[in-house]
Amino acid sequence: MKKTLSVFGMTCHKCVAHVKMALEELEQVKSAEVSLQEQSAVVELNEDVADEVLKNAVEEFGYEVREIK
């Protein structure tokens, strides 16, 4: 299962690393691919996880999640 997050506030590759780390620290997340250019993150999940959990993980680092598909 995959989910795509629209992430705003990333301005550099260090931001990308922060978002990737925040998502991959969640046990339900198998992997995360983060794009600075597209301002998005695609997560592959081991198991279903509530959108709010993904959103909170990213927003703890100061970025804004506007949409999860």
A tleap script that builds the chain and sets N, CA, C and O, in Angstrom:
source leaprc.protein.ff14SB
mol = sequence {
  NMET LYS LYS THR LEU SER VAL PHE GLY MET
  THR CYS HIE LYS CYS VAL ALA HIE VAL LYS
  MET ALA LEU GLU GLU LEU GLU GLN VAL LYS
  SER ALA GLU VAL SER LEU GLN GLU GLN SER
  ALA VAL VAL GLU LEU ASN GLU ASP VAL ALA
  ASP GLU VAL LEU LYS ASN ALA VAL GLU GLU
  PHE GLY TYR GLU VAL ARG GLU ILE CLYS
}
set mol.1.N position { 0.844 -1.171 0.000 }
set mol.1.CA position { 0.000 0.000 0.000 }
set mol.1.C position { 0.893 1.238 0.000 }
set mol.1.O position { 1.899 1.286 0.707 }
set mol.2.N position { 0.520 2.230 -0.793 }
set mol.2.CA position { 1.269 3.485 -0.864 }
set mol.2.C position { 0.344 4.654 -0.583 }
set mol.2.O position { -0.850 4.612 -0.878 }
set mol.3.N position { 0.922 5.698 -0.008 }
set mol.3.CA position { 0.216 6.957 0.192 }
set mol.3.C position { 1.139 8.079 -0.252 }
set mol.3.O position { 2.357 8.003 -0.091 }
set mol.4.N position { 0.534 9.131 -0.818 }
set mol.4.CA position { 1.289 10.291 -1.263 }
set mol.4.C position { 0.883 11.496 -0.433 }
set mol.4.O position { -0.302 11.796 -0.291 }
set mol.5.N position { 1.874 12.181 0.111 }
set mol.5.CA position { 1.642 13.365 0.925 }
set mol.5.C position { 2.118 14.594 0.175 }
set mol.5.O position { 3.201 14.578 -0.411 }
set mol.6.N position { 1.333 15.653 0.183 }
set mol.6.CA position { 1.775 16.952 -0.314 }
set mol.6.C position { 2.407 17.668 0.870 }
set mol.6.O position { 1.732 17.974 1.853 }
set mol.7.N position { 3.709 17.934 0.770 }
set mol.7.CA position { 4.463 18.513 1.883 }
set mol.7.C position { 4.981 19.886 1.470 }
set mol.7.O position { 5.700 20.015 0.479 }
set mol.8.N position { 4.614 20.899 2.228 }
set mol.8.CA position { 5.049 22.256 1.923 }
set mol.8.C position { 6.001 22.760 2.994 }
set mol.8.O position { 5.890 22.402 4.167 }
set mol.9.N position { 6.944 23.600 2.567 }
set mol.9.CA position { 7.913 24.178 3.484 }
set mol.9.C position { 9.318 23.639 3.298 }
set mol.9.O position { 10.252 24.111 3.946 }
set mol.10.N position { 9.483 22.653 2.420 }
set mol.10.CA position { 10.823 22.128 2.151 }
set mol.10.C position { 11.528 23.072 1.184 }
set mol.10.O position { 10.973 23.442 0.149 }
set mol.11.N position { 12.770 23.464 1.534 }
set mol.11.CA position { 13.504 24.404 0.693 }
set mol.11.C position { 14.869 23.885 0.248 }
set mol.11.O position { 15.519 24.493 -0.602 }
set mol.12.N position { 15.306 22.754 0.824 }
set mol.12.CA position { 16.640 22.249 0.487 }
set mol.12.C position { 16.686 20.735 0.684 }
set mol.12.O position { 15.720 20.120 1.137 }
set mol.13.N position { 17.823 20.155 0.335 }
set mol.13.CA position { 17.960 18.701 0.447 }
set mol.13.C position { 17.994 18.239 1.905 }
set mol.13.O position { 17.653 17.094 2.200 }
set mol.14.N position { 18.398 19.116 2.805 }
set mol.14.CA position { 18.363 18.766 4.232 }
set mol.14.C position { 16.911 18.617 4.699 }
set mol.14.O position { 16.598 17.750 5.516 }
set mol.15.N position { 16.032 19.471 4.172 }
set mol.15.CA position { 14.602 19.356 4.482 }
set mol.15.C position { 14.073 18.000 4.012 }
set mol.15.O position { 13.314 17.341 4.722 }
set mol.16.N position { 14.475 17.599 2.826 }
set mol.16.CA position { 14.061 16.306 2.274 }
set mol.16.C position { 14.494 15.184 3.216 }
set mol.16.O position { 13.724 14.263 3.487 }
set mol.17.N position { 15.719 15.264 3.710 }
set mol.17.CA position { 16.233 14.243 4.624 }
set mol.17.C position { 15.426 14.208 5.920 }
set mol.17.O position { 15.153 13.130 6.449 }
set mol.18.N position { 15.043 15.381 6.436 }
set mol.18.CA position { 14.235 15.435 7.662 }
set mol.18.C position { 12.886 14.753 7.462 }
set mol.18.O position { 12.456 13.964 8.303 }
set mol.19.N position { 12.222 15.053 6.353 }
set mol.19.CA position { 10.902 14.469 6.087 }
set mol.19.C position { 11.028 12.957 5.907 }
set mol.19.O position { 10.222 12.195 6.441 }
set mol.20.N position { 12.034 12.531 5.160 }
set mol.20.CA position { 12.258 11.092 4.942 }
set mol.20.C position { 12.488 10.381 6.275 }
set mol.20.O position { 11.903 9.328 6.530 }
set mol.21.N position { 13.335 10.955 7.116 }
set mol.21.CA position { 13.628 10.355 8.413 }
set mol.21.C position { 12.376 10.303 9.294 }
set mol.21.O position { 12.114 9.294 9.948 }
set mol.22.N position { 11.607 11.391 9.308 }
set mol.22.CA position { 10.395 11.439 10.133 }
set mol.22.C position { 9.431 10.326 9.751 }
set mol.22.O position { 8.844 9.682 10.620 }
set mol.23.N position { 9.270 10.102 8.466 }
set mol.23.CA position { 8.344 9.072 7.995 }
set mol.23.C position { 8.892 7.666 8.221 }
set mol.23.O position { 8.159 6.777 8.653 }
set mol.24.N position { 10.170 7.462 7.933 }
set mol.24.CA position { 10.746 6.122 8.052 }
set mol.24.C position { 10.935 5.684 9.503 }
set mol.24.O position { 11.167 4.503 9.763 }
set mol.25.N position { 10.840 6.616 10.450 }
set mol.25.CA position { 10.897 6.241 11.867 }
set mol.25.C position { 9.617 5.543 12.318 }
set mol.25.O position { 9.611 4.862 13.344 }
set mol.26.N position { 8.542 5.708 11.564 }
set mol.26.CA position { 7.278 5.053 11.903 }
set mol.26.C position { 7.371 3.576 11.533 }
set mol.26.O position { 7.789 3.242 10.425 }
set mol.27.N position { 6.986 2.691 12.447 }
set mol.27.CA position { 7.127 1.255 12.187 }
set mol.27.C position { 6.241 0.770 11.048 }
set mol.27.O position { 6.539 -0.256 10.436 }
set mol.28.N position { 5.155 1.487 10.750 }
set mol.28.CA position { 4.264 1.072 9.671 }
set mol.28.C position { 4.818 1.420 8.286 }
set mol.28.O position { 4.327 0.915 7.277 }
set mol.29.N position { 5.838 2.281 8.239 }
set mol.29.CA position { 6.396 2.748 6.963 }
set mol.29.C position { 7.584 1.878 6.565 }
set mol.29.O position { 8.565 1.762 7.299 }
set mol.30.N position { 7.471 1.270 5.389 }
set mol.30.CA position { 8.555 0.444 4.837 }
set mol.30.C position { 9.635 1.333 4.229 }
set mol.30.O position { 10.827 1.116 4.450 }
set mol.31.N position { 9.204 2.347 3.454 }
set mol.31.CA position { 10.152 3.275 2.841 }
set mol.31.C position { 9.435 4.569 2.485 }
set mol.31.O position { 8.208 4.622 2.396 }
set mol.32.N position { 10.237 5.613 2.283 }
set mol.32.CA position { 9.687 6.915 1.900 }
set mol.32.C position { 10.587 7.535 0.839 }
set mol.32.O position { 11.809 7.551 0.979 }
set mol.33.N position { 9.977 8.037 -0.211 }
set mol.33.CA position { 10.688 8.767 -1.262 }
set mol.33.C position { 10.156 10.195 -1.241 }
set mol.33.O position { 8.959 10.423 -1.414 }
set mol.34.N position { 11.050 11.147 -1.028 }
set mol.34.CA position { 10.649 12.543 -0.863 }
set mol.34.C position { 11.215 13.359 -2.015 }
set mol.34.O position { 12.388 13.222 -2.362 }
set mol.35.N position { 10.375 14.215 -2.610 }
set mol.35.CA position { 10.787 15.048 -3.742 }
set mol.35.C position { 10.695 16.520 -3.373 }
set mol.35.O position { 9.621 17.031 -3.057 }
set mol.36.N position { 11.838 17.193 -3.420 }
set mol.36.CA position { 11.872 18.634 -3.181 }
set mol.36.C position { 11.151 19.364 -4.305 }
set mol.36.O position { 10.371 20.284 -4.054 }
set mol.37.N position { 11.410 18.958 -5.535 }
set mol.37.CA position { 10.823 19.612 -6.702 }
set mol.37.C position { 9.303 19.515 -6.703 }
set mol.37.O position { 8.617 20.491 -7.010 }
set mol.38.N position { 8.776 18.344 -6.362 }
set mol.38.CA position { 7.324 18.140 -6.384 }
set mol.38.C position { 6.663 18.446 -5.048 }
set mol.38.O position { 5.439 18.401 -4.930 }
set mol.39.N position { 7.483 18.761 -4.030 }
set mol.39.CA position { 6.964 19.043 -2.686 }
set mol.39.C position { 6.044 17.916 -2.218 }
set mol.39.O position { 4.919 18.150 -1.777 }
set mol.40.N position { 6.556 16.681 -2.329 }
set mol.40.CA position { 5.731 15.524 -1.987 }
set mol.40.C position { 6.577 14.410 -1.383 }
set mol.40.O position { 7.804 14.397 -1.481 }
set mol.41.N position { 5.872 13.481 -0.758 }
set mol.41.CA position { 6.497 12.273 -0.231 }
set mol.41.C position { 5.587 11.099 -0.557 }
set mol.41.O position { 4.377 11.159 -0.343 }
set mol.42.N position { 6.182 10.031 -1.077 }
set mol.42.CA position { 5.441 8.800 -1.342 }
set mol.42.C position { 5.949 7.769 -0.350 }
set mol.42.O position { 7.139 7.454 -0.314 }
set mol.43.N position { 5.027 7.244 0.458 }
set mol.43.CA position { 5.415 6.250 1.457 }
set mol.43.C position { 4.854 4.892 1.079 }
set mol.43.O position { 3.700 4.768 0.669 }
set mol.44.N position { 5.692 3.877 1.225 }
set mol.44.CA position { 5.247 2.499 1.061 }
set mol.44.C position { 5.074 1.945 2.464 }
set mol.44.O position { 5.974 2.030 3.300 }
set mol.45.N position { 3.903 1.377 2.706 }
set mol.45.CA position { 3.548 0.947 4.051 }
set mol.45.C position { 3.637 -0.559 4.226 }
set mol.45.O position { 3.313 -1.323 3.317 }
set mol.46.N position { 4.082 -0.979 5.414 }
set mol.46.CA position { 4.043 -2.387 5.811 }
set mol.46.C position { 2.627 -2.773 6.203 }
set mol.46.O position { 2.188 -3.903 5.991 }
set mol.47.N position { 1.924 -1.805 6.781 }
set mol.47.CA position { 0.550 -1.998 7.239 }
set mol.47.C position { -0.146 -0.648 7.187 }
set mol.47.O position { 0.504 0.394 7.109 }
set mol.48.N position { -1.459 -0.674 7.229 }
set mol.48.CA position { -2.218 0.567 7.152 }
set mol.48.C position { -1.908 1.445 8.357 }
set mol.48.O position { -1.683 0.953 9.462 }
set mol.49.N position { -1.901 2.734 8.126 }
set mol.49.CA position { -1.654 3.710 9.184 }
set mol.49.C position { -2.584 4.891 8.932 }
set mol.49.O position { -2.834 5.264 7.786 }
set mol.50.N position { -3.086 5.467 9.999 }
set mol.50.CA position { -3.976 6.623 9.876 }
set mol.50.C position { -3.223 7.800 9.270 }
set mol.50.O position { -2.054 8.032 9.579 }
set mol.51.N position { -3.908 8.538 8.402 }
set mol.51.CA position { -3.306 9.715 7.776 }
set mol.51.C position { -2.785 10.688 8.826 }
set mol.51.O position { -1.747 11.320 8.628 }
set mol.52.N position { -3.489 10.810 9.924 }
set mol.52.CA position { -3.105 11.744 10.986 }
set mol.52.C position { -1.733 11.400 11.572 }
set mol.52.O position { -0.985 12.296 11.963 }
set mol.53.N position { -1.401 10.116 11.635 }
set mol.53.CA position { -0.097 9.685 12.152 }
set mol.53.C position { 1.014 10.157 11.212 }
set mol.53.O position { 2.035 10.674 11.665 }
set mol.54.N position { 0.816 9.980 9.914 }
set mol.54.CA position { 1.801 10.442 8.930 }
set mol.54.C position { 1.941 11.958 8.989 }
set mol.54.O position { 3.051 12.490 8.992 }
set mol.55.N position { 0.816 12.640 9.037 }
set mol.55.CA position { 0.808 14.104 9.081 }
set mol.55.C position { 1.555 14.616 10.306 }
set mol.55.O position { 2.388 15.516 10.193 }
set mol.56.N position { 1.267 14.058 11.463 }
set mol.56.CA position { 1.912 14.508 12.698 }
set mol.56.C position { 3.417 14.284 12.671 }
set mol.56.O position { 4.177 15.121 13.158 }
set mol.57.N position { 3.854 13.160 12.105 }
set mol.57.CA position { 5.286 12.861 12.036 }
set mol.57.C position { 6.027 13.929 11.238 }
set mol.57.O position { 7.107 14.365 11.635 }
set mol.58.N position { 5.451 14.348 10.120 }
set mol.58.CA position { 6.078 15.363 9.267 }
set mol.58.C position { 5.977 16.745 9.907 }
set mol.58.O position { 6.946 17.504 9.900 }
set mol.59.N position { 4.825 17.072 10.452 }
set mol.59.CA position { 4.609 18.415 10.997 }
set mol.59.C position { 5.409 18.666 12.273 }
set mol.59.O position { 5.633 19.820 12.637 }
set mol.60.N position { 5.844 17.606 12.960 }
set mol.60.CA position { 6.724 17.776 14.126 }
set mol.60.C position { 8.050 18.411 13.724 }
set mol.60.O position { 8.708 19.047 14.547 }
set mol.61.N position { 8.443 18.244 12.468 }
set mol.61.CA position { 9.683 18.830 11.966 }
set mol.61.C position { 9.467 20.225 11.375 }
set mol.61.O position { 10.409 20.832 10.866 }
set mol.62.N position { 8.239 20.734 11.441 }
set mol.62.CA position { 7.973 22.100 11.000 }
set mol.62.C position { 7.488 22.244 9.570 }
set mol.62.O position { 7.418 23.360 9.055 }
set mol.63.N position { 7.151 21.143 8.919 }
set mol.63.CA position { 6.640 21.198 7.552 }
set mol.63.C position { 5.133 21.027 7.582 }
set mol.63.O position { 4.583 20.506 8.552 }
set mol.64.N position { 4.471 21.458 6.538 }
set mol.64.CA position { 3.009 21.398 6.481 }
set mol.64.C position { 2.556 20.322 5.499 }
set mol.64.O position { 3.005 20.284 4.353 }
set mol.65.N position { 1.667 19.453 5.956 }
set mol.65.CA position { 1.062 18.445 5.085 }
set mol.65.C position { -0.323 18.950 4.725 }
set mol.65.O position { -1.177 19.121 5.594 }
set mol.66.N position { -0.542 19.189 3.430 }
set mol.66.CA position { -1.824 19.744 2.987 }
set mol.66.C position { -2.785 18.690 2.466 }
set mol.66.O position { -3.999 18.893 2.483 }
set mol.67.N position { -2.252 17.569 2.006 }
set mol.67.CA position { -3.119 16.539 1.422 }
set mol.67.C position { -2.423 15.186 1.504 }
set mol.67.O position { -1.203 15.089 1.374 }
set mol.68.N position { -3.222 14.145 1.721 }
set mol.68.CA position { -2.716 12.774 1.694 }
set mol.68.C position { -3.654 11.959 0.820 }
set mol.68.O position { -4.864 11.927 1.045 }
set mol.69.N position { -3.073 11.293 -0.190 }
set mol.69.CA position { -3.875 10.462 -1.102 }
set mol.69.C position { -3.427 9.022 -0.979 }
set mol.69.O position { -3.967 8.148 -1.657 }
savepdb mol mol.pdb
quit
